[in-house]
């Protein structure tokens, strides 16, 4: 399955599909960034796919994270947005209305920690 993840992330990076006045692009997956990652005894982060959507006018941001495996998966996802530091961010899962408050410094440095059940996903509005 890690090969499927590599192909998917590469395709998203290459495509950067335009959506209205916004564009989709792959989020930086924690396995790719040595400074951001999981844990030596837990490589389930390899089962996480992530990509983001940003309005070109900066008015809206969304993040999709999917666990494509039949096992739970945990890891940190680097968001790639350069203006996260210095404030708190509210992440609202549009699929189940859960709300998460996160430090911009943590998001920019360590990435977003995710813990998803088998075949689970987040569709997060980031404000």
Steps between C-alpha positions, in 0.01 A plus 500: 500500500782755553555496121134599445550791739812616313320489167202690641709774660711538185188527285345764727823703503521485123135569429423778751148491362321835472165521682313826441718784632705254703736212447551155650851390581642214697576578861851414601472153648700450818691205357657730241632764740771371737440781751129413517407142552359216693670270742763228450269229636192613302521529122122522445551859380588339167129422462393865515423700187455874533433793274388857543284761335567873522300781348723722292372803692597338834138489617470124540716200581410135526698187575406143415675212679413138421616176660485260206586192708296245695695591816502816715760757392674783682745759380572867444410673177698806393257759367737710292324830574761759589286735710387266779731616780408744774130425543251225575305324227159334511466182296141387448435152362221556250408131507407479868518858634786429743707809574872503580699800623868487404802725544629646174854452627437126546330470160786681327773312688395146584198481270145396580473183709235265365369174645256334264312170524515248215379665177434818700532854373487866590369783287621802695412865452798697632422846642 
